[in-house]
């Protein structure tokens, strides 16, 4: 059975899953069309994360047992339903239903696509090139989001629901693609007394037994949060600094193009710099990005956001490569889902508070507090990270 076509199809799926036409204007849509405050928006994203959290580990477990294609097909169906619901939403609670569906959709993607890529490469004896291919897939995903963002402002100005209508069509295409993927042969999990015992064993292995894996997952969680908060704050920040609406799409496209470029370059950076220098680079990008947004309030200040998208591109393939090497075929998707679970759980606990700070004391204060907190956490994480472990092999 030839599996090489999986890699091309996963690349196309990565492009489609992130071709998010509404993303460049969705905060404005929530504020101006639905009437939500920043606190409500961050609460809404907390519920999105809660939905993802609820399905995150079960989805990875089901993917390991029922197949990666099963999970990706289900994710595409949920994506169609979630974006379709937006066409009829007019209140916080109706938007919440759409976000819950989309949270479940992304939970079933999380881990399954990366695990399918690794197992496909392993079958061909190329698993040592995983991080290189993962960087390409992340690059394609961000290129897709950039492509979807270019005309988002114009589409929104013409008809606010038009980006959402186009998004439904994108997910229909994604479903057509995922149905053609092929399952690679995999190891079976060792016999356990029950599915619950088996699942709990993977949790223990990730967060207790494997010290290196625990350190990588923790670092990935903090860096993920560092790149995620500004996604929901940068649009009102640009609105405050006088950025014209027509610029929103190209600026968002530029941000995602930056993620794409540095995802492609992550492998080269890691091989040339090594873990220690890469970690210091990621720390510097977080500090400069947040403090730049906190202390400047000019038309061009959004450029500091690009430092955070650079960080997002660089860290993804590097840390996923570390995680994959610490995983087994029988629990690969489960462990990747646990990484996302940790990230979503932390966002649920902190996101609404960030929204309250932004509403009460302003975005500059929110960026300053986040910058200080994230830098302190990164110092602690980097002390536990195994610098001796090669970035890729």
Backbone torsions as a table, in degrees:
resi	resn	phi	psi	omega
1	UNK	NA	120.8	178.7
2	UNK	-81.3	128.3	-179.1
3	UNK	-111.3	-2.9	-173.4
4	UNK	-59.5	-30.2	179.6
5	UNK	-64.5	-22.8	178.2
6	UNK	-56.6	-38.8	-175.3
7	UNK	-64.7	-45.2	177.8
8	UNK	-63.5	-42.0	-178.9
9	UNK	-68.3	-37.4	176.4
10	UNK	-65.7	-34.5	175.0
11	UNK	-63.3	-44.8	178.3
12	UNK	-64.8	-39.5	178.6
13	UNK	-65.4	-40.2	177.5
14	UNK	-59.6	-41.1	178.0
15	UNK	-63.3	-45.9	-176.4
16	UNK	-69.9	-41.4	-175.1
17	UNK	-63.9	-23.6	-179.4
18	UNK	-109.5	6.9	173.6
19	UNK	-79.3	77.2	-170.7
20	UNK	-101.1	89.0	-177.9
21	UNK	-57.1	-35.8	-178.3
22	UNK	-77.7	-15.2	-167.0
23	UNK	-63.8	-35.3	-176.6
24	UNK	-69.3	-17.0	-177.6
25	UNK	-128.9	7.8	-169.4
26	UNK	-68.4	-33.8	176.4
27	UNK	-64.9	-39.7	175.9
28	UNK	-65.4	-38.3	177.9
29	UNK	-60.8	-45.3	179.2
30	UNK	-64.9	-40.9	-177.7
31	UNK	-72.7	-49.4	-169.7
32	UNK	-92.8	-31.8	-177.3
33	UNK	-93.9	-40.9	-179.8
34	UNK	-93.5	-29.6	178.6
35	UNK	90.8	32.0	-178.2
36	UNK	-90.9	149.2	172.0
37	UNK	-86.1	170.1	177.6
38	UNK	-64.1	-35.1	176.1
39	UNK	-61.5	-45.8	178.8
40	UNK	-63.7	-36.3	-179.8
41	UNK	-65.3	-43.6	179.3
42	UNK	-71.2	-32.4	173.2
43	UNK	-64.4	-41.8	177.8
44	UNK	-58.8	-43.9	178.6
45	UNK	-69.9	-26.8	172.5
46	UNK	-63.5	-41.4	177.1
47	UNK	-67.7	-37.5	174.8
48	UNK	-57.4	-46.3	179.0
49	UNK	-66.5	-35.0	177.8
50	UNK	-63.7	-41.1	176.8
51	UNK	-62.9	-46.1	177.9
52	UNK	-62.1	-41.1	180.0
53	UNK	-60.7	-44.2	-177.6
54	UNK	-62.8	-33.4	-177.2
55	UNK	-99.0	-11.3	-168.2
56	UNK	-58.0	-62.0	-178.0
57	UNK	-71.8	-42.5	175.2
58	UNK	-55.9	-37.2	-179.6
59	UNK	-66.9	-41.0	177.3
60	UNK	-64.8	-40.1	179.1
61	UNK	-64.1	-45.5	178.0
62	UNK	-63.6	-36.6	178.8
63	UNK	-63.5	-41.2	177.7
64	UNK	-66.4	-29.1	-176.6
65	UNK	-94.6	-41.8	-174.6
66	UNK	-100.7	-12.4	176.7
67	UNK	116.8	146.2	179.4
68	UNK	-66.8	-37.6	-179.4
69	UNK	-63.9	-38.9	177.4
70	UNK	-56.3	-47.7	-178.1
71	UNK	-65.1	-41.6	-178.1
72	UNK	-71.0	-34.2	174.5
73	UNK	-63.8	-45.1	179.7
74	UNK	-64.4	-38.9	177.8
75	UNK	-60.1	-41.8	-180.0
76	UNK	-65.5	-40.7	177.2
77	UNK	-62.6	-43.5	178.4
78	UNK	-65.5	-35.3	176.6
79	UNK	-62.6	-42.6	177.3
80	UNK	-59.9	-45.7	-178.3
81	UNK	-65.9	-42.8	-177.0
82	UNK	-65.1	-50.4	179.8
83	UNK	-69.8	-31.9	176.3
84	UNK	-64.1	-35.0	179.7
85	UNK	-63.6	-31.4	179.1
86	UNK	-59.8	-26.2	-179.1
87	UNK	-65.2	-17.3	-177.5
88	UNK	-119.5	1.5	-175.7
89	UNK	-78.7	140.1	178.5
90	UNK	-144.2	7.4	-178.3
91	UNK	-147.5	170.5	178.3
92	UNK	-55.7	-45.9	-174.7
93	UNK	-70.0	-33.5	177.2
94	UNK	-72.2	-38.0	174.3
95	UNK	-64.4	-36.5	179.7
96	UNK	-59.6	-41.5	178.6
97	UNK	-59.5	-44.9	179.0
98	UNK	-61.0	-42.9	-178.3
99	UNK	-67.8	-35.0	176.9
100	UNK	-64.7	-42.0	177.3
101	UNK	-63.6	-42.2	-179.6
102	UNK	-69.9	-34.5	175.6
103	UNK	-61.1	-43.1	177.4
104	UNK	-64.3	-38.4	179.5
105	UNK	-59.8	-48.8	-177.6
106	UNK	-71.8	-25.1	174.5
107	UNK	-64.5	-39.8	-179.0
108	UNK	-75.0	-20.1	173.0
109	UNK	-78.5	-42.4	-173.5
110	UNK	-54.3	122.2	179.0
111	UNK	88.3	-38.3	-175.6
112	UNK	-68.5	-44.3	-179.1
113	UNK	-68.2	-42.0	179.3
114	UNK	-66.2	-41.4	179.9
115	UNK	-65.7	-41.1	178.1
116	UNK	-62.9	-39.6	176.8
117	UNK	-61.4	-48.1	-177.5
118	UNK	-62.9	-45.7	-178.1
119	UNK	-66.6	-34.6	176.3
120	UNK	-64.4	-45.1	178.7
121	UNK	-65.8	-38.7	-179.7
122	UNK	-63.1	-38.5	179.2
123	UNK	-63.0	-31.1	179.1
124	UNK	-93.8	4.4	-179.2
125	UNK	74.6	22.6	-176.8
126	UNK	-117.5	24.9	-176.8
127	UNK	-62.8	-22.3	178.3
128	UNK	-66.9	-14.3	179.4
129	UNK	-99.4	12.1	-176.7
130	UNK	-55.2	-51.1	-175.3
131	UNK	-61.1	-35.1	178.2
132	UNK	-63.7	-46.2	179.4
133	UNK	-70.7	-36.5	177.6
134	UNK	-61.3	-41.0	176.3
135	UNK	-60.3	-39.4	178.1
136	UNK	-65.5	-41.5	179.6
137	UNK	-65.8	-40.8	176.4
138	UNK	-63.2	-40.2	177.4
139	UNK	-60.5	-43.5	178.0
140	UNK	-65.0	-38.1	178.3
141	UNK	-61.7	-45.4	-179.2
142	UNK	-71.9	-31.3	173.6
143	UNK	-63.7	-37.2	176.5
144	UNK	-63.6	-43.5	179.2
145	UNK	-66.8	-36.7	176.8
146	UNK	-62.8	-43.4	179.3
147	UNK	-62.6	-40.0	179.2
148	UNK	-69.2	-24.7	-174.5
149	UNK	-86.1	-22.3	-170.4
150	UNK	-52.9	-46.5	-176.2
151	UNK	-107.8	15.0	-176.2
152	UNK	-59.5	-44.1	-179.3
153	UNK	-62.9	-40.1	179.5
154	UNK	-67.8	-44.1	178.4
155	UNK	-61.4	-42.7	-179.4
156	UNK	-64.9	-41.4	179.1
157	UNK	-65.7	-34.1	-179.9
158	UNK	-72.1	-46.0	-179.9
159	UNK	-160.4	112.6	-171.3
160	UNK	-55.3	-27.6	-177.8
161	UNK	-90.3	-5.8	-176.3
162	UNK	-61.7	-43.1	177.2
163	UNK	-58.8	-33.1	-179.0
164	UNK	-74.2	-36.4	177.4
165	UNK	-63.9	-44.1	178.5
166	UNK	-64.1	-34.4	-179.0
167	UNK	-63.9	-36.6	176.6
168	UNK	-61.2	-41.9	179.2
169	UNK	-63.7	-36.8	178.1
170	UNK	-60.8	-43.1	-177.7
171	UNK	-74.0	-25.1	172.1
172	UNK	-64.8	-41.9	175.6
173	UNK	-62.7	-40.6	179.8
174	UNK	-61.9	-41.2	178.4
175	UNK	-62.6	-42.3	177.1
176	UNK	-59.5	-32.5	-179.5
177	UNK	-76.8	-45.0	-175.4
178	UNK	-66.1	-27.1	179.3
179	UNK	-67.2	-15.4	-177.7
180	UNK	-98.0	-1.4	179.8
181	UNK	-69.1	153.8	179.3
182	UNK	-113.8	141.9	179.6
183	UNK	-85.1	128.5	175.1
184	UNK	-80.8	154.2	173.8
185	UNK	-66.9	142.3	-176.4
186	UNK	-138.7	163.3	173.9
187	UNK	-68.4	149.0	172.2
188	UNK	-90.0	145.5	177.8
189	UNK	-66.6	146.7	176.0
190	UNK	-61.4	150.2	-178.0
191	UNK	-61.5	134.4	177.4
192	UNK	-124.6	163.1	-179.1
193	UNK	-64.9	-28.1	179.0
194	UNK	-161.4	166.2	175.7
195	UNK	-62.4	-37.8	179.8
196	UNK	-63.5	-42.3	179.1
197	UNK	-64.5	-39.2	179.1
198	UNK	-65.2	-43.9	179.4
199	UNK	-63.8	-43.2	-179.7
200	UNK	-65.6	-32.0	176.8
201	UNK	-63.1	-38.0	177.7
202	UNK	-67.8	-38.6	177.3
203	UNK	-61.6	-45.7	179.5
204	UNK	-62.5	-42.1	-179.9
205	UNK	-61.5	-40.8	-176.3
206	UNK	-72.9	-46.2	-170.0
207	UNK	-102.7	-8.8	-179.4
208	UNK	-127.9	-51.8	-168.7
209	UNK	-77.3	-38.9	-175.2
210	UNK	-100.6	101.2	-175.2
211	UNK	-62.6	-40.9	-179.5
212	UNK	-65.4	-43.2	-179.3
213	UNK	-64.2	-42.2	179.0
214	UNK	-59.9	-41.9	-179.0
215	UNK	-66.5	-40.3	-179.8
216	UNK	-68.0	-43.3	-180.0
217	UNK	-62.6	-39.9	179.0
218	UNK	-64.6	-45.5	178.9
219	UNK	-63.3	-43.2	178.8
220	UNK	-62.0	-35.2	179.3
221	UNK	-65.4	-46.7	-178.4
222	UNK	-66.9	-43.2	178.3
223	UNK	-66.2	-35.0	176.0
224	UNK	-62.9	-43.1	176.9
225	UNK	-62.7	-41.2	-179.2
226	UNK	-60.0	-32.8	179.9
227	UNK	-89.2	-13.7	-172.6
228	UNK	-93.4	-39.5	-179.8
229	UNK	-55.0	-46.0	-176.9
230	UNK	-65.7	-20.6	178.2
231	UNK	-55.9	-37.3	-176.2
232	UNK	-95.7	-9.3	-178.4
233	UNK	-106.2	-22.2	-171.6
234	UNK	-70.9	-32.4	-179.4
235	UNK	-67.3	-49.2	173.7
236	UNK	-64.0	-30.1	175.8
237	UNK	-62.8	-45.1	178.5
238	UNK	-65.3	-36.4	177.3
239	UNK	-61.7	-42.8	179.0
240	UNK	-64.8	-36.5	-176.1
241	UNK	-87.3	5.1	172.8
242	UNK	85.6	19.7	177.3
243	UNK	-69.7	126.3	179.9
244	UNK	-61.6	147.0	-178.9
245	UNK	-57.5	-37.5	-179.1
246	UNK	-63.4	-20.8	178.9
247	UNK	-82.1	-17.4	-172.3
248	UNK	-58.3	-45.4	-179.8
249	UNK	-61.2	-54.1	178.6
250	UNK	-60.6	-37.0	178.6
251	UNK	-65.1	-43.3	178.0
252	UNK	-64.3	-39.3	177.3
253	UNK	-63.0	-40.3	178.4
254	UNK	-63.4	-39.0	178.5
255	UNK	-62.5	-44.1	-179.2
256	UNK	-73.7	-31.1	173.8
257	UNK	-64.7	-33.8	177.0
258	UNK	-65.5	-43.6	175.7
259	UNK	-60.0	-45.2	-178.8
260	UNK	-59.8	-48.4	-177.9
261	UNK	-60.5	-47.2	-175.4
262	UNK	-78.3	-18.3	169.6
263	UNK	-68.2	-41.8	177.4
264	UNK	-64.7	-35.0	-177.0
265	UNK	-87.4	-9.2	-175.0
266	UNK	-55.9	-43.7	-179.3
267	UNK	-58.5	-45.9	-178.8
268	UNK	-67.6	-42.9	177.9
269	UNK	-58.3	-46.7	-176.6
270	UNK	-66.0	-41.1	179.7
271	UNK	-66.7	-35.6	-177.6
272	UNK	-80.5	-40.4	-173.2
273	UNK	-91.9	-33.8	-173.1
274	UNK	83.9	171.5	-174.2
275	UNK	-63.2	-45.2	-173.7
276	UNK	-63.2	-49.5	-179.4
277	UNK	-66.5	-36.2	176.7
278	UNK	-62.8	-42.5	179.8
279	UNK	-62.6	-42.4	178.6
280	UNK	-66.0	-36.9	177.1
281	UNK	-63.2	-45.3	179.3
282	UNK	-62.3	-41.4	177.2
283	UNK	-60.6	-45.7	-179.5
284	UNK	-62.6	-39.4	179.3
285	UNK	-65.7	-40.0	177.8
286	UNK	-63.2	-48.1	-178.1
287	UNK	-61.9	-49.7	-178.1
288	UNK	-64.4	-39.9	-179.2
289	UNK	-63.0	-50.9	-176.7
290	UNK	-69.7	-43.5	-177.9
291	UNK	-71.8	-29.0	174.4
292	UNK	-65.3	-43.1	177.5
293	UNK	-67.4	-32.0	-178.3
294	UNK	-73.6	-36.6	-170.2
295	UNK	-105.9	0.6	175.0
296	UNK	-122.5	151.5	-178.5
297	UNK	-146.0	53.0	-176.8
298	UNK	-114.8	170.8	-179.6
299	UNK	-57.6	-34.0	-176.5
300	UNK	-91.0	0.5	-173.7
301	UNK	-62.3	-23.0	179.4
302	UNK	-60.3	-17.6	-179.8
303	UNK	-62.2	-26.1	176.6
304	UNK	-65.2	-25.9	175.5
305	UNK	-62.6	-31.6	-179.6
306	UNK	-64.9	-27.2	175.2
307	UNK	-63.9	-36.3	179.3
308	UNK	-73.4	-32.8	176.2
309	UNK	-73.3	-30.8	171.6
310	UNK	-60.7	-46.6	178.2
311	UNK	-58.8	-44.1	-179.8
312	UNK	-59.1	-42.2	179.8
313	UNK	-67.2	-41.2	-176.8
314	UNK	-69.8	-40.4	-171.6
315	UNK	-78.0	-30.3	-174.1
316	UNK	-56.1	-62.2	-178.8
317	UNK	-62.1	-37.8	-178.8
318	UNK	-61.1	-52.6	-176.2
319	UNK	-73.8	-33.3	175.4
320	UNK	-64.1	-35.8	176.7
321	UNK	-61.4	-42.8	176.6
322	UNK	-60.8	-44.8	-177.9
323	UNK	-64.9	-42.9	-178.5
324	UNK	-62.1	-36.2	-179.0
325	UNK	-71.5	-21.6	178.3
326	UNK	-93.8	2.7	-176.3
327	UNK	-107.1	164.0	174.6
328	UNK	-113.0	160.9	-178.9
329	UNK	-57.7	-35.7	-174.6
330	UNK	-74.7	-17.3	-178.9
331	UNK	-133.9	21.6	-174.2
332	UNK	-62.9	-50.0	-179.9
333	UNK	-66.0	-35.6	179.8
334	UNK	-62.2	-43.7	-178.7
335	UNK	-68.9	-39.8	175.8
336	UNK	-62.6	-36.4	177.4
337	UNK	-68.9	-35.1	177.1
338	UNK	-64.3	-35.2	174.9
339	UNK	-60.6	-47.1	178.2
340	UNK	-66.3	-35.3	177.8
341	UNK	-59.0	-46.3	-179.7
342	UNK	-61.5	-42.8	178.9
343	UNK	-62.6	-48.3	-178.1
344	UNK	-64.3	-40.4	-179.8
345	UNK	-61.2	-44.4	179.6
346	UNK	-65.5	-35.7	178.7
347	UNK	-68.8	-39.8	177.3
348	UNK	-57.4	-40.0	-176.8
349	UNK	-74.0	-24.8	-172.4
350	UNK	-117.1	-27.5	-173.4
351	UNK	-56.4	-52.2	-180.0
352	UNK	-58.2	-36.2	178.1
353	UNK	-64.5	-37.2	176.5
354	UNK	-62.7	-40.8	177.7
355	UNK	-62.4	-41.0	178.2
356	UNK	-62.4	-45.5	179.1
357	UNK	-60.3	-44.3	-179.2
358	UNK	-63.9	-40.5	179.9
359	UNK	-69.2	-40.6	-173.8
360	UNK	-85.0	-40.7	-172.7
361	UNK	-119.0	0.0	174.6
362	UNK	100.0	159.8	-177.3
363	UNK	-68.3	-34.6	-179.9
364	UNK	-62.9	-39.6	177.4
365	UNK	-66.4	-40.8	178.7
366	UNK	-61.3	-44.4	179.2
367	UNK	-65.4	-37.5	-179.8
368	UNK	-65.6	-48.0	-179.7
369	UNK	-63.1	-43.2	178.2
370	UNK	-62.0	-42.2	-179.9
371	UNK	-61.0	-45.0	179.4
372	UNK	-64.1	-45.5	-177.8
373	UNK	-65.8	-44.4	-177.9
374	UNK	-66.9	-38.7	178.4
375	UNK	-64.5	-40.1	178.1
376	UNK	-63.7	-42.7	179.1
377	UNK	-65.6	-38.8	-179.3
378	UNK	-65.8	-36.9	176.2
379	UNK	-58.7	-44.3	179.1
380	UNK	-65.3	-43.2	-179.2
381	UNK	-63.5	-42.6	-175.8
382	UNK	-69.2	-23.6	176.0
383	UNK	-68.1	-26.0	-178.7
384	UNK	-94.1	-15.4	-174.1
385	UNK	-72.1	139.6	-177.2
386	UNK	-82.6	94.5	-179.3
387	UNK	-69.3	-20.3	-178.0
388	UNK	-76.3	-18.6	-178.9
389	UNK	-73.6	127.3	-179.0
390	UNK	-62.0	144.0	-178.2
391	UNK	-63.9	-39.7	178.8
392	UNK	-144.6	154.4	167.8
393	UNK	-157.6	NA	NA
